[in-house]
Amino acid sequence: MTKAFFLICLILPLLIFSCSLDYGNQNNKQTNIVPEMILSGAKFTRIEKLSETAFLEATVLEIFKEEDVVYGKDVSFKAFEKNGSTISFGNTDFIKIDNRNSIFILLGNTNITDTKNGISINSNNFKWNSKTNQLVSDKDSIVTVSKVPQNSGESSFFASGTGFVLSGLSMQFAFNGKINGIIESKN
């Protein structure tokens, strides 16, 4: 039993790390594609009108130029206001950035915090559409949302459910599946 367990522990990491990162289904065209670049310890900063607007850090990034897609592992990110203050930040185990369609797929343990509104969101499966500013989960993934009061007199809440949809413009969200939670009103 101990030898078998030891062999599994030795061989399993070799199997896991011996291939390129895989983020979902692949069609026949994708199976023969090799990343143009693989970056370790990558850090990127986006500057617009002389101000930092976003920051991304990943342990590994694979860049596929022909498809205009980037895959990342162990990713953290931040978005900034024009004055330099942090609007939001988060991290995810895996990310797929589809630049052509402005779609970001976040998989694995994913945490996103909106510092402006005091809202934290956690799940294992998100899709962000930067054209529509919508964050959605699949119908079966459990999403947890919590809000900590930023001022006295504000309510706090904690909700967990499935079928999550959030508008990044209005910061309104809904659960289209089962939900449970706690709302604490200060009124």
TORDRENFI-901888 format. One line per 3 residues: their letters; for each residue y negated, x, z negated of N, C-alpha, C, O, CB. Coordinates in steps of 0.05 Angstrom, whole numbers, plus 5000, padded with zeros to 4 digits. Glycine has a CB too. Layout:
# TORDRENFI-901888
A> Y,X,Z,Y,X,Z,Y,X,Z,Y,X,Z,Y,X,Z  ...
//
This chain:
# TORDRENFI-901888
MTK> 5024,5016,5000,5000,5000,5000,4975,5017,5000,4956,5012,5015,5000,4981,4976  4974,5038,4983,4951,5055,4981,4947,5071,5007,4924,5074,5016,4953,5074,4958  4969,5082,5019,4966,5097,5044,4956,5079,5066,4939,5087,5082,4993,5109,5051
AFF> 4967,5054,5068,4959,5036,5089,4929,5029,5086,4915,5028,5105,4976,5010,5088  4921,5024,5061,4893,5018,5056,4875,5041,5064,4854,5038,5076,4888,5010,5027  4883,5065,5057,4868,5090,5063,4866,5093,5093,4845,5100,5104,4882,5114,5051
LIC> 4888,5088,5108,4888,5091,5137,4869,5070,5150,4854,5077,5169,4916,5088,5149  4870,5046,5139,4852,5025,5150,4823,5033,5145,4806,5030,5163,4858,4998,5137  4817,5042,5121,4789,5051,5115,4780,5074,5132,4757,5077,5138,4787,5059,5085
LIL> 4799,5091,5140,4792,5114,5157,4789,5106,5186,4770,5116,5199,4814,5135,5154  4806,5089,5196,4806,5082,5224,4785,5060,5231,4773,5061,5252,4833,5072,5233  4780,5041,5212,4762,5020,5218,4734,5029,5225,4723,5019,5245,4760,5002,5193
PLL> 4721,5048,5211,4695,5057,5220,4695,5070,5247,4675,5067,5262,4684,5077,5200  4717,5084,5254,4718,5096,5281,4718,5074,5303,4705,5077,5323,4743,5113,5284  4733,5052,5298,4733,5030,5317,4706,5016,5319,4697,5009,5341,4755,5010,5309
IFS> 4694,5012,5296,4668,4998,5296,4646,5014,5309,4631,5003,5325,4660,4991,5267  4644,5040,5304,4622,5056,5314,4629,5071,5339,4613,5087,5348,4614,5075,5293  4652,5066,5352,4659,5080,5375,4648,5068,5401,4651,5080,5422,4689,5082,5377
CSL> 4636,5045,5399,4625,5032,5423,4596,5025,5419,4586,5026,5397,4642,5008,5431  4584,5017,5441,4556,5009,5441,4553,4984,5425,4572,4969,5421,4546,5005,5470  4529,4978,5414,4525,4954,5399,4530,4930,5417,4522,4930,5440,4496,4954,5387
DYG> 4543,4910,5406,4549,4886,5421,4536,4862,5408,4540,4857,5384,4580,4882,5423  4520,4847,5423,4505,4824,5412,4512,4799,5426,4495,4788,5440,4475,4830,5413  4536,4789,5424,4543,4764,5436,4560,4767,5461,4572,4788,5466,4518,4749,5443
NQN> 4560,4745,5476,4577,4744,5499,4566,4761,5522,4542,4764,5525,4580,4715,5509  4584,4773,5537,4576,4789,5560,4589,4777,5585,4612,4768,5585,4585,4819,5557  4574,4776,5607,4585,4768,5632,4596,4793,5646,4592,4815,5637,4565,4752,5649
NKQ> 4608,4789,5669,4620,4812,5684,4599,4833,5692,4605,4856,5691,4634,4802,5709  4575,4824,5699,4554,4843,5707,4547,4861,5683,4542,4885,5687,4530,4828,5717  4546,4850,5659,4538,4865,5636,4558,4885,5626,4551,4905,5613,4531,4847,5613
TNI> 4584,4881,5632,4604,4899,5621,4602,4927,5632,4612,4946,5619,4631,4887,5627  4590,4932,5655,4589,4958,5667,4561,4972,5662,4556,4993,5673,4594,4957,5696  4544,4959,5647,4517,4970,5643,4517,4989,5619,4528,4984,5598,4497,4947,5638
VPE> 4504,5011,5623,4501,5032,5603,4471,5033,5595,4454,5031,5613,4512,5060,5612  4464,5035,5570,4436,5037,5563,4422,5061,5575,4434,5082,5577,4433,5038,5532  4398,5057,5584,4382,5079,5595,4374,5099,5573,4374,5123,5578,4357,5069,5610
MIL> 4368,5088,5550,4361,5105,5527,4374,5094,5502,4375,5070,5498,4330,5107,5524  4382,5112,5484,4391,5105,5457,4374,5121,5438,4374,5146,5439,4422,5111,5453  4359,5107,5421,4341,5121,5403,4350,5117,5374,4357,5095,5366,4312,5109,5406
SGA> 4351,5139,5359,4358,5137,5331,4333,5141,5314,4316,5158,5321,4380,5159,5324  4331,5126,5292,4308,5129,5275,4282,5122,5289,4262,5135,5286,4306,5157,5264  4283,5101,5305,4259,5094,5322,4238,5079,5306,4244,5063,5288,4268,5076,5345
KFT> 4213,5085,5312,4190,5072,5300,4170,5067,5322,4162,5085,5337,4177,5090,5277  4161,5041,5325,4142,5034,5345,4119,5019,5333,4122,5003,5314,4156,5016,5367  4095,5024,5343,4071,5011,5334,4057,4999,5359,4054,5013,5378,4052,5030,5318
RIE> 4050,4973,5357,4036,4961,5379,4006,4960,5372,3999,4950,5350,4047,4932,5386  3989,4971,5390,3960,4971,5386,3947,4954,5407,3953,4956,5431,3949,5001,5387  3930,4935,5398,3915,4918,5416,3886,4919,5408,3879,4915,5385,3926,4889,5416
KLS> 3868,4925,5427,3839,4927,5421,3834,4945,5397,3818,4938,5380,3827,4899,5417  3847,4968,5397,3843,4989,5376,3853,4981,5349,3846,4994,5329,3814,4996,5375  3868,4959,5347,3879,4951,5321,3909,4949,5322,3921,4940,5342,3867,4923,5313
ETA> 3922,4957,5301,3952,4955,5299,3959,4926,5295,3949,4913,5276,3963,4973,5275  3975,4915,5313,3983,4887,5311,4012,4883,5303,4019,4862,5293,3978,4873,5338  4029,4903,5308,4057,4900,5301,4070,4928,5297,4060,4948,5308,4073,4885,5323
FLE> 4091,4928,5281,4106,4953,5275,4135,4945,5274,4143,4925,5263,4096,4966,5248  4152,4962,5286,4181,4958,5287,4194,4985,5281,4187,5005,5292,4190,4946,5314  4215,4984,5264,4230,5007,5257,4260,5000,5258,4267,4978,5249,4222,5019,5229
ATV> 4277,5017,5270,4305,5012,5272,4321,5038,5269,4312,5059,5277,4312,4998,5299  4345,5035,5258,4362,5059,5257,4372,5066,5284,4375,5090,5291,4386,5055,5237  4378,5046,5301,4387,5051,5329,4374,5030,5347,4374,5006,5341,4418,5050,5331
LEI> 4364,5039,5370,4354,5021,5391,4367,5029,5417,4368,5053,5424,4323,5022,5394  4378,5010,5432,4389,5014,5458,4371,5000,5478,4367,4976,5476,4419,5005,5460  4361,5015,5498,4342,5004,5517,4356,5001,5544,4366,5021,5555,4317,5021,5519
FKE> 4355,4977,5555,4367,4972,5582,4344,4964,5600,4335,4942,5600,4389,4949,5580  4335,4984,5616,4311,4981,5633,4315,4959,5654,4297,4943,5658,4304,5007,5646  4338,4959,5668,4343,4941,5690,4340,4912,5681,4329,4895,5695,4370,4946,5703
EDV> 4351,4905,5657,4350,4878,5647,4325,4873,5630,4320,4850,5623,4375,4873,5631  4310,4894,5624,4287,4892,5606,4294,4881,5579,4281,4863,5569,4265,4876,5619  4316,4892,5568,4327,4883,5542,4330,4906,5524,4337,4929,5532,4355,4868,5546
VYG> 4325,4902,5498,4328,4922,5477,4346,4911,5456,4342,4888,5447,4301,4931,5466  4366,4926,5447,4383,4919,5425,4377,4938,5402,4374,4962,5406,4414,4920,5433  4376,4927,5378,4371,4944,5355,4389,4938,5331,4399,4916,5328,4342,4940,5346
KDV> 4392,4958,5314,4409,4956,5290,4392,4964,5266,4376,4983,5268,4435,4973,5292  4395,4949,5244,4380,4954,5219,4350,4956,5225,4338,4977,5223,4390,4980,5206  4339,4933,5232,4311,4932,5241,4293,4920,5220,4300,4900,5207,4310,4915,5267
SFK> 4270,4932,5216,4249,4920,5200,4224,4918,5217,4220,4934,5236,4243,4938,5174  4207,4898,5211,4184,4893,5228,4161,4882,5211,4165,4870,5189,4191,4873,5250  4137,4885,5221,4113,4874,5209,4094,4865,5231,4094,4876,5253,4099,4896,5191
AFE> 4078,4845,5224,4056,4836,5242,4030,4837,5225,4030,4831,5201,4061,4807,5253  4008,4844,5238,3983,4849,5224,3961,4832,5235,3960,4825,5258,3976,4878,5226  3942,4825,5217,3916,4812,5224,3899,4833,5238,3905,4857,5237,3902,4799,5199
KNG> 3877,4824,5250,3858,4843,5262,3846,4862,5241,3839,4885,5248,3836,4828,5276  3843,4853,5216,3832,4870,5195,3852,4889,5183,3845,4904,5165,3820,4852,5174  3877,4888,5193,3898,4907,5183,3916,4896,5161,3935,4909,5154,3885,4931,5173
STI> 3909,4872,5151,3927,4861,5130,3952,4850,5142,3952,4841,5165,3912,4838,5114  3974,4850,5127,4000,4842,5137,4001,4811,5138,3996,4798,5118,4023,4853,5119  4008,4800,5161,4012,4771,5164,4040,4764,5156,4045,4745,5141,4006,4762,5194
SFG> 4059,4779,5167,4087,4774,5161,4103,4800,5163,4094,4819,5175,4098,4752,5181  4127,4799,5151,4144,4822,5153,4173,4812,5150,4178,4789,5140,4138,4843,5131  4192,4828,5157,4220,4820,5155,4239,4842,5163,4231,4865,5169,4225,4796,5172
NTD> 4264,4835,5161,4285,4854,5169,4309,4838,5179,4313,4815,5172,4293,4873,5146  4326,4851,5195,4350,4839,5205,4371,4860,5211,4364,4883,5216,4344,4822,5231  4396,4852,5210,4417,4871,5215,4417,4879,5245,4420,4903,5251,4445,4859,5207
FIK> 4414,4859,5262,4415,4864,5291,4394,4848,5305,4387,4826,5296,4443,4858,5303  4383,4859,5327,4363,4844,5342,4368,4849,5372,4376,4871,5381,4334,4853,5335  4363,4828,5388,4362,4830,5417,4335,4821,5426,4326,4799,5420,4386,4813,5431
IDN> 4321,4839,5440,4294,4832,5450,4296,4829,5480,4300,4849,5494,4273,4854,5441  4292,4805,5489,4292,4799,5518,4263,4797,5527,4251,4776,5524,4308,4772,5524  4253,4819,5537,4224,4820,5545,4217,4802,5568,4195,4791,5568,4217,4848,5552
RNS> 4235,4797,5587,4229,4780,5610,4224,4751,5601,4207,4738,5612,4252,4781,5630  4240,4742,5582,4238,4714,5573,4223,4711,5546,4221,4688,5536,4266,4702,5571  4214,4732,5535,4200,4732,5509,4216,4719,5487,4206,4704,5471,4173,4717,5512
IFI> 4242,4727,5486,4261,4716,5467,4271,4739,5449,4278,4760,5459,4285,4702,5481  4272,4733,5423,4282,4752,5403,4305,4738,5389,4302,4717,5377,4260,4761,5383  4329,4750,5390,4352,4740,5376,4357,4758,5351,4359,4782,5354,4378,4739,5394
LLG> 4357,4746,5328,4361,4761,5303,4388,4752,5290,4392,4728,5285,4337,4756,5283  4406,4771,5286,4432,4765,5276,4438,4781,5251,4426,4802,5246,4454,4771,5298  4457,4771,5236,4464,4784,5210,4444,4776,5189,4428,4757,5193,4465,4815,5213
NTN> 4444,4789,5167,4426,4783,5145,4397,4786,5154,4388,4808,5159,4432,4801,5120  4383,4764,5156,4355,4764,5167,4336,4752,5146,4341,4730,5137,4354,4750,5193  4315,4766,5140,4295,4756,5121,4267,4758,5135,4261,4779,5146,4295,4772,5095
ITD> 4252,4737,5133,4225,4736,5145,4206,4725,5123,4212,4704,5112,4224,4720,5171  4184,4738,5119,4164,4729,5099,4137,4726,5113,4127,4745,5125,4163,4748,5075  4125,4703,5110,4098,4698,5119,4080,4701,5095,4078,4683,5078,4095,4669,5132
TKN> 4066,4723,5093,4050,4730,5070,4025,4711,5068,4016,4705,5045,4041,4759,5071  4015,4702,5090,3991,4685,5090,3997,4659,5076,3980,4648,5061,3982,4681,5118  4021,4647,5081,4028,4621,5070,4048,4623,5047,4054,4602,5035,4040,4604,5092
GIS> 4057,4647,5040,4075,4650,5018,4103,4639,5023,4116,4630,5004,4064,4638,4994  4112,4638,5048,4138,4626,5055,4157,4648,5062,4151,4667,5077,4135,4607,5078  4181,4646,5051,4203,4665,5058,4226,4649,5070,4233,4627,5061,4213,4680,5032
INS> 4238,4660,5091,4259,4647,5106,4282,4667,5109,4278,4690,5116,4250,4637,5134  4307,4657,5103,4330,4674,5105,4353,4659,5120,4356,4635,5116,4340,4682,5077  4367,4674,5137,4391,4663,5150,4406,4686,5164,4399,4709,5161,4383,4642,5172
NNF> 4428,4679,5178,4443,4698,5192,4441,4695,5223,4454,4709,5238,4472,4696,5185  4424,4676,5232,4422,4671,5260,4395,4657,5266,4391,4634,5259,4446,4653,5270  4377,4672,5279,4352,4661,5288,4346,4668,5317,4356,4688,5327,4329,4672,5270
KWN> 4330,4651,5329,4320,4656,5356,4290,4651,5355,4282,4629,5348,4335,4639,5378  4274,4671,5363,4245,4668,5364,4236,4669,5393,4243,4687,5407,4231,4691,5347  4221,4648,5401,4210,4647,5427,4180,4653,5424,4165,4637,5413,4215,4619,5441
SKT> 4171,4676,5434,4143,4684,5430,4124,4669,5449,4100,4669,5444,4140,4714,5433  4135,4656,5470,4118,4640,5487,4110,4613,5473,4087,4605,5475,4132,4634,5514  4130,4601,5460,4125,4575,5447,4120,4578,5417,4113,4558,5404,4149,4557,5451
NQL> 4122,4602,5407,4119,4608,5378,4137,4590,5361,4129,4578,5341,4090,4603,5370  4163,4588,5369,4182,4573,5354,4205,4591,5344,4215,4608,5359,4194,4550,5371  4213,4586,5319,4236,4599,5307,4257,4578,5302,4251,4558,5289,4228,4614,5280
VSD> 4281,4582,5313,4302,4562,5309,4328,4577,5301,4332,4601,5306,4307,4546,5336  4345,4562,5288,4372,4572,5281,4391,4554,5297,4384,4534,5308,4378,4570,5250  4416,4563,5299,4436,4546,5311,4442,4523,5292,4434,4523,5269,4462,4561,5319
KDS> 4457,4503,5301,4461,4478,5285,4478,4483,5261,4477,4467,5242,4473,4457,5302  4494,4504,5260,4512,4508,5237,4503,4530,5217,4514,4531,5195,4539,4516,5248  4484,4546,5224,4475,4567,5206,4459,4556,5183,4442,4539,5187,4459,4588,5221
IVT> 4464,4565,5159,4449,4557,5136,4424,4574,5134,4425,4598,5134,4466,4559,5110  4401,4560,5132,4375,4572,5129,4363,4565,5102,4365,4542,5094,4356,4564,5153  4352,4585,5089,4339,4581,5063,4310,4586,5066,4301,4607,5076,4352,4599,5041
VSK> 4294,4567,5057,4264,4569,5058,4254,4566,5029,4262,4548,5015,4252,4547,5077  4236,4584,5021,4224,4582,4995,4194,4587,4997,4185,4603,5013,4237,4601,4974  4179,4573,4980,4150,4577,4979,4142,4581,4950,4148,4564,4933,4135,4553,4992
VPQ> 4129,4603,4945,4118,4609,4919,4089,4602,4919,4074,4609,4937,4123,4640,4911  4080,4587,4898,4051,4580,4897,4033,4605,4897,4038,4624,4882,4045,4563,4873  4013,4605,4914,3994,4627,4914,3969,4621,4897,3955,4640,4889,3985,4633,4943
NSG> 3965,4596,4891,3942,4588,4874,3952,4568,4853,3972,4554,4858,3919,4575,4891  3939,4567,4831,3947,4548,4811,3942,4520,4822,3922,4515,4836,3932,4552,4784  3959,4502,4816,3957,4475,4827,3974,4470,4852,3978,4448,4861,3929,4468,4833
ESS> 3983,4492,4865,4000,4489,4888,4029,4483,4880,4038,4492,4859,3999,4514,4906  4043,4469,4897,4071,4463,4892,4088,4486,4902,4080,4502,4919,4079,4437,4906  4112,4488,4891,4132,4507,4901,4156,4492,4910,4161,4469,4902,4139,4528,4880
FFA> 4172,4504,4928,4196,4491,4936,4217,4511,4945,4211,4534,4951,4191,4471,4959  4242,4502,4945,4265,4517,4954,4282,4497,4969,4289,4476,4958,4280,4531,4930  4289,4503,4994,4306,4485,5010,4326,4501,5025,4321,4524,5033,4289,4468,5029
SGT> 4349,4490,5029,4371,4503,5043,4384,4482,5061,4390,4460,5052,4392,4516,5024  4388,4488,5087,4399,4469,5105,4407,4481,5131,4406,4505,5135,4380,4446,5109  4415,4463,5150,4423,4471,5176,4405,4459,5198,4391,4439,5192,4453,4464,5181
GFV> 4407,4469,5222,4391,4459,5244,4361,4463,5240,4345,4445,5244,4396,4429,5247  4354,4487,5232,4326,4494,5225,4309,4498,5250,4317,4511,5270,4325,4519,5208  4284,4488,5249,4264,4492,5270,4237,4496,5256,4230,4482,5238,4263,4467,5290
LSG> 4222,4517,5265,4196,4522,5254,4176,4528,5276,4182,4542,5295,4197,4547,5234  4152,4516,5273,4130,4522,5292,4114,4545,5279,4103,4542,5257,4112,4497,5297  4112,4567,5293,4096,4589,5284,4066,4584,5285,4050,4598,5272,4102,4614,5300
LSM> 4058,4563,5300,4029,4556,5302,4020,4540,5278,4000,4545,5266,4024,4541,5328  4036,4519,5272,4028,4501,5250,4042,4508,5224,4034,4498,5203,4034,4473,5257  4062,4525,5225,4079,4532,5201,4093,4507,5190,4101,4507,5167,4062,4545,5180
QFA> 4096,4486,5206,4112,4463,5198,4141,4468,5207,4146,4480,5228,4101,4437,5210  4160,4459,5191,4188,4463,5197,4204,4438,5191,4195,4421,5176,4199,4487,5182  4228,4437,5202,4246,4415,5197,4275,4425,5197,4281,4445,5209,4242,4393,5219
FNG> 4291,4410,5183,4320,4414,5184,4332,4390,5198,4327,4368,5190,4332,4418,5155  4348,4395,5219,4361,4373,5233,4389,4367,5224,4403,4350,5236,4361,4379,5263  4398,4381,5204,4425,4378,5193,4423,4372,5163,4403,4361,5153,4442,4402,5198
KIN> 4444,4379,5149,4445,4375,5120,4424,4392,5106,4419,4415,5115,4474,4381,5109  4413,4382,5085,4393,4397,5070,4395,4390,5040,4402,4368,5032,4364,4390,5080  4389,4410,5023,4386,4405,4995,4364,4424,4985,4359,4445,4997,4413,4409,4979
GII> 4352,4417,4963,4331,4434,4953,4317,4424,4928,4325,4403,4916,4311,4438,4974  4297,4438,4920,4281,4432,4896,4251,4434,4903,4243,4453,4916,4288,4451,4872  4236,4414,4896,4207,4414,4899,4194,4411,4872,4200,4393,4857,4197,4392,4919
ESK> 4177,4430,4865,4163,4429,4839,4134,4424,4845,4120,4441,4856,4167,4455,4823  4124,4400,4837,4097,4392,4842,4080,4398,4818,4088,4393,4795,4095,4363,4850  4056,4409,4822,4037,4415,4800,4020,4391,4794,4004,4392,4775,4020,4439,4807
N> 4021,4369,4810,4004,4346,4805,4017,4326,4786,4006,4305,4780,3999,4331,4831
//
